[in-house]
Amino acid sequence: MTVQNETEQSGVVLSDAAAAKAKALLDQEGRDDMALRIEVQPGGCAGLRYQLYFDDRTLDGDVVSEFNGVKLAVDRMSAPYMRGATIDFVDSIEKQGFTIDNPNATGSCACGDSFN
């Protein structure tokens, strides 16, 4: 697995807030062997859905970038859908969690759970 700095290959940006939250979650579990993985999978009412989770696997063709000590893995099938996307972490009164701003998404469903 080759680790690239920032967005050299994946084209995905993990914000400082998202990297800090992911690192805190990994530290809480005592795991330094996992990467934050973003996948695009078929599903949802708009056709495609994001899956964001910690993964200790290395898949053939993964593009792995590192942001503030957190590895971000994108599989080769998801990479074209994710190029230029930003993963952030929001913590406000209205909302808390990881968010994905993807310029490749041309639309989303009413509930915001999937995109096309």
C-alpha angles and dihedrals in degrees: 000000000000115000116212124199118249112321101339093128113357095055088213122121122211107200121228090250092051092046091049092050093046091048091049091051092049092046090050089057093042092239124140095157098075135088128208103247125203118194135176112217135174112264147085125076094286094052107253133059134191122235114197117181145131114269134184093192127098112213125202108265096018116157108212124191127179126224120183092331096316120112116221115200124198119182118228094251093052097043097084091052092048102045108128094012123137123213112204137171119229123197111178139127091266100044144007127190147060117316130195122211106193121180089195093065108098094185144349138212122264093259092049093233097119141022143200 
